[in-house]
Amino acid sequence: MLEPQTIETVKATAPAIQANAAAIGNRFYEMLFEKAPELRNMFNQTNQETGVQPEALAYSVYQAGANIDRLEELRPTIERIAEKHRALDVRPEHYGLVGETLLEAVEEVLGDAATPEILDAWGEAYHALAEIFIQKEAVKYEEVKAARGGWTGYRPFYVAEKVPESDVITSFYLKPKDGKAIIPQQPGQYLTLQADIEGEPYTHMRHYSLSDAPNENYYRISVKREDSENGNPAGIVSNYLHRDVNEGDVLLFAAPAGEFVIETEEMPIVLISGGVGVTPMMSMLNTLVQEDTKRNVTFIHAADSSKVHAMKAHVEQLADTYSNIEAYTCYSAPTEEERTHKMFDKEGFIDADWLETVLPDEQADFYFCGPIPFMKVVNEILKDRGVPAERRHYEVFGPESTIE
């Protein structure tokens, strides 16, 4: 239990952390990788280069400080991060080095403003939060290890099938090399890949959403090839999977993880995706069909055009077959052929006026996934429509970011 003075000091100085988030995050990772280069593989290096990871880390630190006296406000974030930590095989011994380095970064960036009193308070707060994570992650490790077909660490899977889904997205069907049982995922969860790529100086780890209904025979991930554009580097791992990995090759994966899962059973459900954000939605949609649910399902997908629209035919077939499923497509850059043959429902971007015409009249649960700008727009539309936070569920690719 933290002392009242510690809580007061942390809350009072949290805005200074927020104001210097990018600088603190960048310096933290520089020092951490100097001290422990073996930890570099736990972080997406593309996000490091673009600055997304450092700023997201410092924002999380600010959020923890601002809510240190009401940690229940952080419960969803803590659960999400603990799931990622379990998938990345984060262990208790990592927390000491990370905390020490984080305080050093804060001291260096804030200078004289980081008094011994402030650093001590933040150190106590960090250790209290670290203990929460360590205990929660220990439970998660034990649960997945004890489950039928579960495992800890990284398990070898071979690529049973490699199937192009669009010009940029390819599916990989994965079966366990040992032939033993696998733990069925919850629809919306992800697998974490550990990849050793020739020519790369360190191992890479990436989270990829599972894109099919749970089953006992295989997992399916559907990966977008991330090309370099708008000054952002090409995705090292996604290009490796598309270019170099073939049927029969073996890859290493942690057990399914993630908190972005269907939470209700009766209420109508709306699935909204942009780009490769369609992958967890396909797992949810296929699961709802597999369970023969009678709840109404509205499936909305946004893409540039049919060239990059994965699994379009499958979704249309489900909508034609099941009367409780409706599917809508929004293309921001359709071809003339697509316009002529009316291969989409809306041209341009998803907006409030159009969304209002396709959403169910009754209350519904909303799940959405895609690029962060896309999710911010969808979230604002739903908030303006009066959808409460507990019925707005989203998955963020990469580091935790603020959508609200």
C-alpha positions in Angstrom: 0.0 0.0 0.0 1.4 3.3 -1.0 1.7 6.2 1.5 -0.6 9.2 0.9 2.5 11.5 0.3 3.8 9.1 -2.3 0.5 9.1 -4.1 0.3 12.9 -3.9 3.8 13.4 -5.3 3.2 10.9 -8.2 -0.1 12.5 -9.2 1.3 16.0 -9.0 4.2 15.2 -11.3 2.4 13.0 -13.8 1.7 16.0 -16.2 5.5 16.5 -16.4 5.8 12.9 -17.6 3.1 13.4 -20.2 4.7 16.7 -21.4 8.0 14.9 -22.0 6.6 11.5 -23.1 8.5 11.2 -26.4 11.9 12.2 -24.9 11.5 10.0 -21.9 10.5 7.0 -24.0 13.3 7.4 -26.5 16.0 7.8 -23.9 14.6 4.8 -21.9 14.8 2.4 -24.9 18.3 3.7 -25.8 19.6 2.9 -22.3 17.7 -0.3 -22.0 19.1 -1.8 -25.2 22.6 -0.7 -24.2 22.2 -2.5 -20.9 20.4 -5.6 -22.2 20.5 -5.9 -26.0 18.9 -9.3 -25.6 15.6 -7.5 -24.7 15.5 -5.8 -28.1 13.6 -8.7 -29.6 10.6 -8.1 -27.3 9.8 -4.8 -29.1 8.7 -4.1 -32.6 11.7 -2.3 -34.1 9.5 -0.6 -36.8 7.5 1.0 -34.0 10.8 2.0 -32.5 12.0 3.8 -35.6 8.7 5.6 -36.1 8.6 6.7 -32.5 5.3 5.0 -31.8 6.7 2.6 -29.2 8.6 5.2 -27.0 5.8 7.6 -26.9 3.2 4.9 -26.1 5.4 3.7 -23.2 5.7 7.1 -21.7 2.0 7.7 -22.1 1.3 4.4 -20.2 3.6 5.6 -17.4 1.7 8.9 -17.3 -1.6 7.1 -17.1 -0.4 4.9 -14.3 0.8 7.9 -12.3 -2.4 9.9 -12.9 -4.5 7.0 -11.7 -2.2 5.7 -9.0 -4.9 6.2 -6.3 -7.6 4.4 -8.3 -6.0 1.5 -10.1 -9.4 0.1 -11.0 -9.5 2.7 -13.7 -6.4 0.9 -15.2 -7.8 -2.6 -15.0 -8.5 -3.0 -18.8 -5.1 -1.6 -19.7 -3.4 -3.8 -17.1 -5.2 -6.9 -18.4 -4.2 -6.1 -22.0 -0.6 -5.5 -21.2 -0.4 -8.6 -19.0 -1.6 -10.6 -21.9 1.0 -9.2 -24.2 3.7 -9.8 -21.5 2.7 -13.4 -21.2 2.8 -13.8 -25.0 6.3 -12.3 -25.1 7.5 -14.5 -22.2 8.2 -11.5 -19.9 9.4 -12.7 -16.5 9.7 -11.2 -13.0 13.4 -10.7 -13.4 12.8 -8.2 -16.2 11.0 -5.7 -14.1 13.9 -4.6 -11.9 16.1 -3.6 -14.9 13.1 -1.9 -16.6 12.2 0.1 -13.5 15.8 1.2 -12.9 16.2 2.3 -16.5 12.9 4.1 -16.6 13.8 6.2 -13.5 17.2 7.0 -15.0 15.5 8.2 -18.2 13.0 10.4 -16.2 15.9 11.9 -14.2 17.9 12.7 -17.3 15.1 14.2 -19.3 13.5 16.3 -16.4 16.9 17.4 -15.0 16.8 19.3 -11.8 13.0 19.0 -11.7 13.4 15.3 -10.9 14.2 15.7 -7.2 15.2 12.7 -5.1 11.7 12.9 -3.5 10.0 12.7 -6.9 12.2 9.8 -8.1 11.7 7.9 -4.8 7.9 8.3 -5.1 7.9 7.1 -8.7 10.1 4.2 -7.8 7.7 3.1 -5.1 4.7 3.5 -7.5 6.6 1.5 -10.2 7.4 -1.4 -7.8 3.7 -1.5 -6.6 2.5 -1.7 -10.2 5.2 -4.2 -11.1 4.1 -6.5 -8.4 0.5 -6.4 -9.7 1.8 -7.4 -13.2 4.0 -10.1 -11.8 1.2 -11.7 -9.9 -1.3 -11.4 -12.7 1.1 -12.8 -15.3 2.0 -15.8 -13.0 -1.7 -16.8 -13.0 -1.8 -16.4 -16.8 1.3 -18.6 -17.3 -0.2 -21.3 -15.0 -3.6 -21.2 -16.7 -2.3 -21.6 -20.2 0.2 -24.3 -19.1 -2.5 -26.3 -17.4 -5.1 -26.1 -20.2 -5.4 -29.0 -22.6 -3.2 -28.3 -25.5 -1.6 -25.3 -23.8 2.1 -24.5 -23.5 4.4 -21.8 -22.2 7.4 -20.4 -24.2 7.5 -20.9 -27.9 6.2 -24.1 -29.7 7.1 -25.2 -33.3 4.3 -25.2 -35.9 4.6 -26.0 -39.5 2.9 -24.1 -42.3 0.3 -26.6 -43.6 -1.1 -24.1 -46.2 -0.1 -20.6 -47.5 -3.1 -18.9 -49.2 -3.1 -15.4 -50.8 -6.3 -13.5 -49.7 -5.6 -10.3 -51.5 -2.7 -8.4 -53.2 -1.3 -7.7 -49.8 -2.7 -10.2 -47.3 -1.8 -13.9 -47.1 -3.1 -16.6 -44.7 -0.9 -19.1 -43.0 -2.5 -22.3 -41.7 -0.4 -23.6 -38.8 -0.3 -27.1 -37.3 1.8 -28.3 -34.4 5.0 -30.0 -35.4 4.6 -32.5 -32.5 1.1 -33.5 -33.7 -0.3 -33.0 -30.2 -3.4 -31.0 -29.1 -3.6 -27.3 -29.3 -5.5 -25.0 -27.0 -8.5 -23.4 -28.9 -8.2 -19.6 -29.0 -11.0 -17.3 -28.1 -12.2 -15.4 -31.2 -10.4 -12.1 -31.4 -7.1 -13.3 -29.8 -3.7 -13.4 -31.4 -0.6 -15.5 -31.8 2.9 -14.2 -31.1 5.6 -15.3 -33.6 9.3 -15.6 -32.6 11.2 -15.2 -35.9 14.9 -15.6 -36.5 15.5 -14.0 -40.0 18.6 -14.5 -41.9 20.7 -11.3 -42.0 18.9 -9.8 -39.0 21.1 -9.2 -35.9 18.4 -10.2 -33.4 15.2 -12.2 -33.1 11.9 -10.5 -33.9 8.6 -11.0 -32.1 5.2 -10.0 -33.6 1.6 -10.4 -32.6 -0.7 -11.6 -35.4 -4.5 -11.9 -35.0 -6.1 -15.3 -35.5 -8.5 -15.1 -38.4 -10.6 -18.3 -38.2 -13.0 -19.9 -35.7 -11.4 -21.9 -32.9 -10.7 -25.5 -33.6 -8.5 -28.4 -32.4 -6.6 -28.9 -35.6 -4.9 -25.7 -36.7 -4.5 -22.0 -36.2 -4.8 -19.4 -39.0 -3.1 -16.0 -39.1 -3.6 -13.6 -42.1 -0.7 -11.2 -42.5 -0.5 -8.0 -44.4 2.8 -7.3 -46.2 3.8 -3.9 -44.9 5.6 -2.1 -47.7 7.6 1.1 -47.1 5.4 4.2 -47.6 5.0 7.7 -46.3 8.5 7.6 -44.8 7.8 4.5 -42.8 10.1 1.5 -43.2 8.9 -1.8 -44.7 7.8 -4.5 -42.2 10.7 -6.8 -41.6 8.7 -9.8 -40.4 5.6 -9.4 -42.7 7.9 -9.3 -45.7 9.8 -12.3 -44.5 6.6 -14.3 -44.1 5.3 -13.3 -47.5 8.6 -13.7 -49.3 10.5 -16.5 -47.6 8.1 -18.7 -45.6 6.5 -21.6 -47.6 4.4 -24.6 -46.9 6.3 -27.1 -44.7 8.4 -24.5 -43.0 8.5 -24.4 -39.2 7.7 -21.3 -37.2 7.7 -20.7 -33.4 4.6 -19.4 -31.6 3.5 -18.6 -28.1 0.0 -19.8 -27.0 -3.0 -17.6 -28.0 -3.4 -14.4 -26.0 -5.5 -11.2 -25.9 -8.5 -9.6 -24.2 -10.2 -8.5 -27.4 -12.9 -11.2 -27.3 -16.7 -11.4 -27.6 -18.1 -10.6 -24.2 -21.9 -11.1 -24.5 -24.1 -13.8 -25.9 -27.5 -12.3 -26.8 -27.1 -8.7 -27.9 -26.8 -7.9 -31.6 -23.2 -7.5 -32.6 -21.5 -5.1 -35.0 -18.1 -5.9 -36.4 -16.3 -2.9 -38.0 -12.8 -3.3 -39.6 -10.4 -1.3 -41.7 -7.7 -2.9 -43.8 -6.0 -5.9 -42.1 -8.1 -5.2 -39.1 -10.5 -7.6 -40.7 -8.5 -10.6 -39.3 -9.9 -10.7 -35.7 -13.3 -9.9 -37.1 -13.2 -13.0 -39.3 -12.4 -15.1 -36.3 -15.5 -13.6 -34.5 -17.8 -13.9 -37.6 -16.8 -17.5 -38.3 -17.3 -18.4 -34.6 -20.7 -16.9 -34.5 -21.7 -18.9 -37.6 -20.1 -22.1 -36.2 -22.1 -21.7 -33.0 -25.3 -21.2 -35.0 -26.1 -18.1 -33.1 -29.4 -16.4 -33.8 -28.1 -12.9 -32.8 -28.1 -10.3 -35.6 -24.6 -9.6 -36.9 -23.6 -6.5 -38.9 -20.2 -6.8 -40.7 -18.7 -3.6 -42.0 -15.3 -3.5 -43.7 -13.4 -0.5 -45.2 -10.6 -0.9 -47.7 -9.0 1.0 -50.6 -10.5 -1.4 -53.2 -11.2 -5.1 -53.9 -7.5 -5.7 -54.7 -6.7 -5.3 -51.0 -10.0 -6.6 -49.6 -9.3 -10.0 -48.0 -11.9 -12.7 -47.6 -14.6 -10.6 -49.4 -16.2 -13.6 -51.2 -16.4 -15.6 -47.9 -18.2 -12.8 -46.1 -20.6 -12.3 -48.9 -21.4 -16.0 -49.0 -22.1 -16.0 -45.3 -24.4 -13.0 -45.7 -26.3 -14.7 -48.5 -26.6 -17.9 -46.5 -27.7 -16.6 -43.1 -30.6 -14.2 -42.7 -29.2 -12.8 -39.4 -25.9 -11.6 -41.1 -25.7 -8.3 -43.0 -22.4 -7.3 -44.7 -21.4 -3.8 -46.0 -18.3 -2.6 -47.8 -16.7 0.8 -48.0 -14.0 1.5 -50.6 -12.0 4.7 -50.5 -10.3 4.3 -53.9 -12.6 2.0 -56.0 -11.8 1.2 -59.7 -14.2 2.1 -62.5 -15.1 -1.6 -62.8 -16.0 -1.7 -59.1 -18.3 1.4 -59.6 -19.9 -0.1 -62.7 -20.7 -3.4 -61.1 -21.6 -1.9 -57.7 -19.1 -3.9 -55.8 -19.3 -1.8 -52.7 -21.9 0.0 -50.6 -20.2 3.3 -50.0 -17.4 5.2 -51.8 -15.0 7.2 -49.6 -14.5 6.8 -45.9 -16.9 5.6 -43.1 -18.8 8.6 -41.7 -21.5 9.1 -39.2 -24.3 9.7 -41.7 -23.7 6.5 -43.7 -23.0 4.4 -40.6 -26.3 5.5 -39.2 -28.1 4.0 -42.2 -26.6 0.5 -41.8 -26.4 0.1 -38.0 -29.1 -1.9 -36.2 -31.9 0.2 -34.5 -31.7 -1.7 -31.2 -28.8 -1.7 -28.8 -25.7 -3.6 -29.9 -22.2 -4.6 -29.0 -19.5 -3.0 -31.2 -16.1 -4.4 -32.0 -13.7 -2.5 -34.3 -10.2 -2.9 -35.4 -7.9 -1.3 -38.0 -5.4 1.6 -38.3 -5.4 4.0 -35.3 -6.8 7.0 -37.2 -9.6 4.7 -38.5 -10.5 3.5 -35.0 -10.5 7.0 -33.6 -13.1 8.0 -36.2 -15.2 5.0 -35.5 -15.0 5.5 -31.8 -16.0 9.1 -32.0 -19.0 8.2 -34.2 -20.1 5.6 -31.7 -19.7 7.9 -28.7 -21.7 10.6 -30.5 -24.4 8.0 -31.1 -24.5 7.4 -27.4 -22.9 3.9 -27.3 -21.4 3.5 -23.8 -17.8 2.6 -23.3 -18.6 -0.9 -22.1 -20.1 -1.7 -25.5 -17.3 -0.2 -27.5 -14.5 -2.8 -27.9 -11.4 -2.4 -29.9 -8.0 -3.9 -30.7 -4.9 -1.8 -31.2 -2.1 -3.1 -33.5 1.3 -2.4 -31.9 1.8 -0.6 -28.6 -1.1 0.5 -26.5 -2.4 3.8 -27.7 -5.1 6.2 -26.7 -8.3 5.8 -28.8 -10.7 7.5 -26.4 
